[in-house]
Amino acid sequence: MKNIDLKLPALPWQEIHPSLRPSHATLLLADFTRITRTCKNVVELGCGIGTITFVLAERYPFLHLVGLDVDKTAVEMAHRFAKELNLESRISFMNLDVREVERYFSAEVFDAVVFNPPYHVEGQSSHDPNRRRVRETSLELLEGFVRAANYLVKNKGRVFTAVKPQVFMYLVHFMQRFKLEPKRLRFAHGKLDKRAFLVLIESMKNGGREVLVEPPYIVEL
């Protein structure tokens, strides 16, 4: 994959069901996420087996991270991998629906939020039932991710996410409703002369309206 130099965690990838392995969106979002030294606590919503959380933990040794996912099997695997990678002191995982975060967390407790929501809108299903379970979403669920990010991130904190272009404007609508202003955009293309297949967004809670559009990722699918 061009444009990125990403070191993946040393996980037993062959043991992991394909539906839970990182997608292009996962890898690109991990690369796109930029954390500053002032950031101490990060939460990943819909973390799956924790790929992005583990990448950030290795890249930024000063971070403490929490991963949340509704899939109990994925969370159990993430717990196991955290132990195998000796990261238990800095990472924790919870089996939790993002729409229930207010029951378990106080407001504005994280410096940054990362989420890669399920990216096939209803009606764009995969033929693989396992992938369909993991990757299908609805606009109501997408709004739930944005609402949770707004609730958990501190004022002026950053939120990093990636979505298909088909739902990009819905995402922007939800973000602005919950006072998360896009600050940085980057598009991902299979080839330079092809349409973008992914949009990566960094937003700021209660930020201004200025947006930086970065050069695209060229993945060569």
Residue pairs with C-beta under 8 A, 6 or more apart in sequence:
1 24
1 27
1 217
1 219
1 220
2 217
2 218
2 219
2 220
3 31
3 216
3 217
3 218
3 219
4 27
4 28
4 31
4 217
6 27
6 30
6 31
6 55
7 55
7 58
7 59
8 22
8 27
8 51
8 55
9 51
9 54
9 55
9 58
9 81
9 85
10 85
11 49
11 51
11 54
11 81
11 84
11 85
13 21
16 49
16 77
17 130
18 128
18 130
18 131
19 128
19 130
19 131
19 133
19 134
19 135
20 48
20 49
20 71
20 73
20 74
20 77
20 134
22 30
22 48
22 51
24 188
24 197
24 198
24 219
24 221
25 116
25 119
25 162
25 198
26 48
26 51
26 52
26 116
27 51
28 162
28 188
28 198
28 200
28 217
28 219
29 52
29 114
29 116
29 160
29 161
29 162
29 200
30 51
30 52
30 55
30 56
31 217
32 160
32 162
32 186
32 200
32 202
33 52
33 56
33 112
33 114
33 160
33 202
34 160
34 202
35 42
35 56
35 59
35 60
35 63
35 112
37 62
38 111
39 60
39 63
39 111
39 112
39 158
40 62
40 63
40 64
40 111
41 63
41 64
41 65
41 66
41 109
41 110
41 111
41 112
42 53
42 56
42 63
42 64
42 65
42 66
42 110
42 111
42 112
42 113
42 114
43 65
43 66
43 67
43 68
43 110
43 112
43 113
43 114
43 152
44 50
44 52
44 53
44 56
44 65
44 66
44 67
44 68
44 113
44 114
44 115
45 68
45 98
45 101
45 113
45 114
45 115
45 117
45 145
45 148
45 149
46 68
46 69
46 70
46 98
46 115
46 116
46 117
46 118
46 145
47 53
47 67
47 68
47 69
47 74
47 75
47 78
47 93
48 69
48 71
48 74
48 78
48 134
49 74
49 77
49 78
49 81
50 67
50 77
50 78
50 81
50 82
50 91
50 93
52 114
52 116
53 65
53 67
53 78
53 91
53 93
54 81
54 82
54 85
54 87
54 91
56 63
56 65
56 114
57 63
57 65
57 85
57 87
57 90
57 91
63 90
64 90
64 91
65 90
65 91
65 92
66 91
66 92
66 93
66 94
66 110
67 75
67 78
67 91
67 92
67 93
67 94
68 93
68 94
68 96
68 98
68 101
69 75
69 78
69 93
69 94
69 95
69 96
70 95
70 96
70 97
70 98
71 95
71 134
72 95
75 93
75 94
75 95
78 93
79 93
82 88
82 91
82 92
82 93
94 104
96 104
98 115
98 144
98 145
98 148
99 141
99 144
99 147
99 148
101 148
101 151
101 152
102 151
105 151
105 152
107 151
107 152
108 151
108 152
108 153
108 154
108 155
108 157
109 152
109 154
110 152
110 153
110 154
110 157
111 153
111 154
111 157
111 158
112 153
112 157
112 158
112 159
112 160
113 148
113 149
113 152
113 153
113 157
113 158
113 159
113 160
114 159
114 160
114 161
115 145
115 148
115 149
115 159
115 160
115 161
116 161
116 162
117 137
117 141
117 142
117 145
117 161
117 163
118 134
118 135
118 136
118 137
118 141
119 135
119 137
119 162
119 163
119 164
119 167
120 126
120 132
120 135
120 136
120 137
120 164
121 136
121 137
121 138
121 139
121 164
121 166
121 167
122 136
122 137
122 138
124 166
125 132
125 136
126 132
126 135
126 136
139 167
139 170
142 163
142 167
142 170
142 171
142 174
143 174
145 161
146 171
146 174
146 175
146 177
146 178
146 180
147 174
147 178
149 159
149 161
149 178
149 180
150 178
150 179
150 180
150 205
153 159
153 180
153 205
154 205
155 205
155 206
156 204
156 205
156 206
156 207
157 204
157 205
158 183
158 202
158 203
158 204
159 175
159 180
159 202
159 203
159 204
159 205
160 200
160 201
160 202
161 171
161 200
161 201
161 203
162 198
162 199
162 200
162 201
163 171
163 198
163 199
163 201
164 197
164 198
164 199
165 195
165 196
165 197
165 198
165 199
168 199
171 201
172 182
172 201
175 181
175 182
175 201
175 203
179 205
179 206
180 203
180 204
180 205
180 207
181 203
181 204
181 205
181 206
181 207
181 208
181 209
182 201
182 202
182 203
182 211
183 202
183 203
183 204
183 207
183 210
183 211
183 212
184 201
184 202
184 211
184 212
184 213
184 214
185 199
185 200
185 201
185 202
185 211
185 212
185 213
185 214
186 199
186 200
186 213
186 214
186 215
186 216
186 217
187 196
187 198
187 199
187 200
187 216
187 217
188 196
188 197
188 198
188 199
188 200
188 216
188 217
188 218
188 219
189 195
189 196
189 197
189 216
189 217
189 218
189 219
190 197
190 218
190 219
190 220
190 221
191 218
191 220
191 221
192 216
192 218
196 216
197 219
197 221
198 217
200 217
